[in-house]
Amino acid sequence: MKHKLSSLSGDIVQPEQLLERANANRLFIDVRLGEPEDEFRDYRDCHILGAVYGQIREVFAAQPAPDSGNLPLPEREQLEHRLRAWGVDAETEVVVYGPSVALAARGWWVLRWAGLKNVKVLDGGLEAWINHGGPVAQGETHRVATAASEQLRLQPGNMPQILVDEVEQLGSGTLLIDARDENSFLAGSIPRARNLPSAEQWTPAGVLRTVSEIESLYEDAGVKAGRDVVVYCGGGVLSALSVLTLNALGVEPRLYVGSWSEWNKSPERMARSAAERGQA
C-alpha cells in the first residue's frame, strides 16, 4: 500500500480530511511568490473559499538587506499585525497552499517558527481541493480582526535554523542538503553540499510523493537516523519543503534561511565555493 506523508505528519493534510471535518476557526492562505500583479489576478480568478492572499515577500519575508538572502524572515510585528487582521488567534487552524507545495511550505515554516501550533500544508493545493469537490470563490476575501486575534502574541524561534556564520563552521559529520535544481547547484553551491532537488518530492500533479519514494530520495542523499542535517536552497522556499518532509520522517533538520542568495554575497565565501569546485 502506498502511504502518503500525511499519514505520518499532522502538518500535512489531504483535501478530504478538511472537507470531512468542518472548523469555523480555520483560515486558508493562498501563498504566492511570482510577479505580484499576475499572482493577485490568478488568486482573484479562483481560490479556496475564504482563502486570503499571502504574497511571500509581503507576509512571510522581510525586505532584503545588502548582505542578507533574498527572503529574510519577517519582523515579528509585521507578521503579527497581518495575522491579527486576518482574524488569526492562538487556536486558529491555518491551512496554507500555493501553486507549488514548496511555496506553501515556506508559509508553514514561518508560521511555525513564529509560534503558531496548528499550521497545515494542503497536499496538492487548489487543484486537489477542486478535484475533491471543495468550494472555491472569485474576488478577494476580506477578513476582520476579532477580540481573540487582537490578543495574538507571536514568539519567533520555534523552528531549528542556522545562521551563515554557523554554516561556515559546519563539521564533516553534518549533512548539508542543497534543495535547488541540479543546474543551479552545478552553477555554484556551498562547500560539501549534496544536491537533492525538492521538486523531485512532488508529482507532476503537484501532490507529494509517497512515504517510500521520499524515504528513498533521502536515503540516497545520505540521511540516516541521528545524523545532523542542514538544508538550504536559493532563498528558503524549496528548503522549507525539505524540512516539512524530513520532519514527517522523524528527522529535524536546521534550515539555513539565507541560503545561496546570502552565501554568494561574500567574496570570501564564494572563493571557498570556487576552490571546492576546482578540486572536484
Helices and strands as residue ranges (DSSP letters): G 5-7, E 12-13, H 15-20, E 26-32, H 36-45, E 47-48, E 52-55, H 56-59, H 76-85, E 93-97, H 101-114, E 119-122, H 125-131, E 136-137, G 149-151, H 164-168, E 175-178, H 182-187, E 193-195, G 198-201, H 211-221, E 229-232, H 238-248, E 254-255, H 259-263, H 267-279
